[in-house]
């Protein structure tokens, strides 16, 4: 479908394609999508002025006493939603004040827009490009229960080798044996292809898909790098499409960082670099791993602020089941070329001037992409403005296998938070870099910390099923 650049073009598309419904999607503070649906007869110029009202207090954007908010569709985001029975045109919306129609300062999408505007204001660059990677599990059944006297969950995958003793086709995926598995072991390739073709039909580009390391149904989809807002919108769309296509197949997708004990976790690594007048500001043919001084300062900023960043890029208690020290998880606060245990990796294969970039590896898909990307960008900008040298700060580069180092030497590497509580404490102590340029505001950060600490203690206070096995008879 064509890009709907203005209302007249969008209205003509609605008429010519017999669109029956207009679906308005928006993100709450925590990153969950919500929607409200209008009859196509309500798609009038007044919609772009008056918008559609909703209760912002119900989705974490505002207090109950002043909850009235308004949604205004961003016409550039218009796509046909393929999961409706009748022709439905979908838009991602911005949130505005009900009375003044001014963009609401706590709308996550607006915060991301302010971060990109601030980048341009500094003169450092006029564009940032991002490439998120998507890892997720596909399960055939999911059940969970939590009450006073019960805490349990059970998931199942037809690929899992725990089915081998039952007999069957014999082509099961062993523990940690799923990386680039081929059919018949890879039973999910057709599902991933349906996801990709659906996304491409919705104007979301995809580089490739493959089976990931996790044996029982772990998959990966990767997009090419794109502009900040396009990438953040794509995160929401891709998560939606993965879940909906799986639901149509009678399966379930989860982006939880660690849904399975002892198996690979799901990350959402963010490749990123910045451009000025079309030139990659991260490229220097004489620099370490082809990185410019600007790139190194950007890396220095992200690593210096990494503990605080994790409260926004890894904002679930489950995030820290994946970020466990002693394995290859990116919990080490250094940068490297190709080392996947580093918090920041410089891809060895990205050697062309426009392709040179860095990859922040800790994040996962429980983040709100708008807030996470805005925070990463602000940390990088702070590094450039403050000329933070990552080497002087003790952040590497380290291109050795640190797992062969003696414990005392490995202990010299700065560690990232190992719990959501620790990440929130780091954000409380270090968030001034987010307030620069009025990109974030202190009230939003304080509300975020309060809500996330509530989640932290909600899990901490509950007896764990494994504790029953370890301690019941003592």
N, C-alpha and C positions, 0 to 999 in steps of 0.2 A: 504494500500500500504506500501511497505517497506521503511525504512529510507534511503534516498539517500545520503550516506556518502561521496561519491566522484564522480567525473565526470564519470568514467567508469560505476559505478552502475547506475547513472542517465541516461546515454546514452543507456544502455541496457534496462532500463525501458521504455524509449521513443520508442525504436524499438519494444520491445515485446508487447507493449500495443497500438501500432498504434497511438501514440500521433501526432496530426497534428499541434498544436499551443503551443508555450511557452509564458506564460504571466509573465511579470516582474512588480512587485508591489513595490512601495516605498512611504514613508511618506514625506510630505513637513514639513516645520518648524512648522506649526500650527496644524498638526496632521491629515490632510486629506490625504487619499490614492490616488495615481495616478498610471497609468500603461501604459506599452507599450508592444505590442504583436509581436512576431517573428514567422515565419514559423519554424516548427520543423527541417527543413533542415539547419537552421542557428545555431542549437544547436551543436556547435563544441567546441573542447578544446580552440580555440582562444577566444570564448566568455568569458571564465574565466580569460583571460589576458587582452584583449582589451576592453571588455564590450560593452555596448550600450550607445552612447552619448545622452544627453538631455540638455535642457536649464535650468540651476539651478536658473536663475534670475526670471523665471516665477512661481516658487513655493517657493520663499522667502529664498532660501538657499544662494544666491549670488547676487552681483550687476550685472547690465546689461553689464557693460564694460568687465566683465570676467565671463560670464555665463556658458561657456562650462563645463559640468560635465559628469561623466560616471557611469553607473549602473553595478554592479557585483552581480550576484545572489548568495545568501547563499543557498547552496545545501541542507543543513539540513532542510530547511523550505519547501521543495518541497511537494506539495499536488495537487491532481486532483481538478480542479475548476468545481463544478457540474453545474454551471449556463451557460455553453457554449454549443452550438449545436454540436460542434465537440470536440473530446477528447483534453483537454487542461491541460497542466502541469503548475502549478503556483509556482513562487518563490518570496519570499520577498528579496529585494536587499539592499545592502549597497552602499553608494555613495562614489566615489573616484575621485581624481584629474585627469583631462583629460590627463595631460602631464606625471605626475610622477606615477600615479596609486596608490598613497598613500591614505589611508582612509581620507575622508574629515572631518575636525575637527568639522564642524557645522551640520553634518548629525545627526538628533536626535537619530537614532539607534546606531551610533558610540558613542555619548555622554553617552548613557545608558551603553554601553560596557565599557567605561572608568570608570564609577562610580563603576561598579562591580569589575573591575580590581583594583581600588583604595582600595576597601574594603579588598581585598586579600593582597594588599601591606601593609596595616596597621597591619596585623596579628591579627586583632580583630576576623575575621571569614573568611571562604573561600567560603561561599555561602549565598545568601539571597533567601528567598522563599516568594512568593506573591500570594494572592488570591483576585482578584478584583470581586466585585459584580456588576451586570448589571441590571439597572432599565431603562425601556423605555415604551413609550406609543405606542399603535397600533391604528391608526385612519383609518376610511373608506374613508374619503375625507379630503383634505387639500387645502386651498386657501389663498393667501395673496397678498397684493398690497401696494406699497409705492410710492408716487409721491408728487408733490408740493401741490396738493389739496386733497389727499386721503391717509389714513393710516388705513389699515384694515387687519384682518385675520379671518378665520373661519375654525374650524375643527369639525369633527363629528365622533361619535362612536356608533355602533349599541347597545352596552352595556349600554349606558348612560341613567340614569333615566329621563333626559329631554325629552325622547321619550315616557314616560309613558302616558301623556295626549292624545297622538295620538291613543292609543289603540294598541293591538298586543299581544305578548306572555306573557307579565306581569312579566317576570323574569329579571328585570333590576337591575343594580348594583347601590345602593345609594351613595351619596357623602361620601367619605372616607370609603366606605363599601366593598372595594374589597379584603381585605387581606385574602388570601387563599380561596377565593370564589370558590364554586364548581359548575359544570354545573347543570342546564342550565344557571345559571347566568354567569358563566365563559364560554364565547363563544370562547375564544382564546386558550384553551388548545390544540386542534389539531394543530394550527399554531405553538405554542411553541414546541410541540413534533416534528414537521417537522424541526424546527430550530435546536433542539438538535440532532436529528438523522443525519442531514446534517453535523453538527459540528463534531460529533463522526466519521463520514465517512472521515472527513478531519483531523483526529488525534488530535482534540481539545477536551479534557475531560470536562465533565459537571457533577456536583453533582446532581442538581435538577432544576426544573422550577416551578413557581407558579404565580398565580394572585397576584398583589401587592395592596396596600391600595387604590390607585386611581381608582375610580369607572369606568370612561370611558376609559377602555382599558389599564391600567397600568400592566406591567409584570415584572418579575424578572427571571434572569438566573444566576446561580452561578457556578463557577469552583472550583475544588480542588486547593490547593496551589501548585505552581510550581516555577521553577527557574525564575530569573528576566527577561531574554530575552524571554524565552518561554511565560511568562505571558504577557509581553508587546506586543509580536507578536499576542498572543491570543486576546488581546483587539481589535486590528485592524481587525482580522479575524472575531470575533464574531459580531462586528458592521456591517461589510460587509454582513455576512450571514443573520443576522436579517433583514436587509433592503431588501436583494434580495429575501428571502423567502416570505416576506410580499408583495413585488412587484409582485411576481408570483401569489399571492392570490388576487390581486387587492386592496391591502391595503398599508398603509405607516407606517413606524416606525420612531420615533424621539427619540433621546437621550437628547434633550434639557432639561436642569434642571427644567424649569418651563413653560411648554407649556399651562397650564390651570390655570386661576385665581381661588383661593379657593380650589384647589385640591392638593394632595400630589405631591411633586417634585421628580425628578429623580436624585439620587446620584450614585456615583461609589466608594463605600467604598473600601479601600485597607487593607486587612489583611496582616500582614508581621511579619517575624522573621528571625534570622540569625543563621547559623550553622557553626561549626568548626569541621572538621574531623567527620562529621555525627552527632554531638551532638548539640542539641538546646541550644544556648547561652542565651536564654531568660528564661530558666526554673530554678527555685530554689524552692524546696519543702517547704522551710521555709520562703520564701518571701511573700510580699503582693500579694495576688491573684496568688501565685505561680511564681511571677516574680523575676528574678535575679536582682542584682545591675546593670549589663550591660543593661538589658531591661529597667530599670528605667532611666538610663542615656540616652538611645536611645529615650525614651519618652520625657525626659527633653529637648533634642535637637530639636525634632520636635515641641514641644509646644513653645519653645523660638523663633524659627524661623517661626512659623506658619503664622503670617501675611504676611511675604515675600513668603512663600510657596504657598499661595493662588493665587498669580499672575500666577503661573504655573499649579496648580492643579484645579483652578477654573477661567479659563482665558476668560470668556465671560461675557458680561453685564447681560445676562440672569441668570448666576450663582447666582447672588445676589438677584434675585427674589425668589430663593429657600432659601438662607441663610438669613432669616429674624428673627431678635430678637423677643423674646416673645413667640415663638412656640417651637416645639420639634426639630427644625433644629439644626445641630451641630455647633453652632456659639459661644459656650462658651469654652474658652481656659483652659480646665482642663481635667484630666483623671479620669476614674471611672471604676468600674466593673459593666457592664451591663447597665449603664446609657446612653441612646441613644441621649441625648442632649449634651453630652460631645464631644469635638473634638476628643478625643481618648478614645476608649472603650476597655476594656479587656473582651473578651467573657467568660461568666461564664461556658459554656459547654465545653470549650477547656481545659481539665485538665490533659491529658496524657503528659508525658515529651516532646514528639515530637510535640505536638499540641499547647502548650502554646504560646500565641502570643498577639499582640495588633492590633488594627484596627483604622486607620486614616479615620475619617468619612466625613470631609467636601468635598472631591473631587467629581467631576462629569465628565461625558464622553465628555465634550467639551475640555478636556485637551488633549495634546499630551502625550500618555502614556509613551513614552520613556523619555521625559523631566520631566514629573511629578514624575515618579518613581525614576529617577536619583536624583532629588532634594530632595525627601523624604529620600532617603538613605543617601545622603550627610548631611542632617540635623541630622539624627540619629547618624551617625558616629561622627559628631562634638560634639554631646552630650556625647558620650562615651569618646572621646579624652579629652574633657574639664571637664568631670565628673560633668555634670550639673544635680543637684538634683532637680527633679520637685517639691518636697514638699517645699524645701527652696525657690524656685522661685514663690511659691504661686499657683502652678498648681494642687493641690490636693494630694492624691485622695479625691474626693468628692462623697460619695455614698448615699447622701440624695437627696430628691426631691427638687431641687433648686427653682421650681416654687411655693413652699410653703414658701420660704424665704421672708422676708420683702424686699422692693426695695433697701434700703440702703445696705443690706448685699449682695444682688445679684450684686450690682454695684461694689463690690470689685473684682469680677471675671473679668479677662482680656477678652476683647471682640475681636473677629476677625473682619477684614475689612467688611464693609457693602456695598462696591461698588468696581468695577474693578479699578477705579481711586485710591482708598485708598490702594488696594492691590499692585498696581504698585508703589505707593509712598513707601510702606513698602519694596518692593524688591529693589528699588533704594537705600534705606538707609541700607539695610541688605542683601548683597549677597556675602560677602567675603568667607563664608563657602562653596559656590558653586565653587569658583575658586581654592580651595585647590586641589592639585594633577593634575592641568590642566584639570579637568573634564569638567567644563564650562569655557567659556572665556568672558571677559567683553564686547566685541563687540556684541556677540550673545545676551547677557542680555540686553544691551542698545537698540538693534534693536527690541527685544521682547517688552520692555517697550514702546518704541515709537509707535509700531504698535498697542499695546493694548490700549494705551491712545487715539489713533485715533478712535478706536472702541468706547471707553467710551464717547468721546465727540460727536461722530456721533449720538449716542442715546440721549445724554443729550440735544443736540441742537434741536431735532425734537419735535414739538408739539405732545402730546399724545392724542389719541382719548378720553380718559376719562376726560381730561382737557376741552374739548369742552362741555361735559355735566355739569361739575362743574362751569365753568366760562363764557360761551358764552354770557349769558344774563346780566352780570354785567356791 
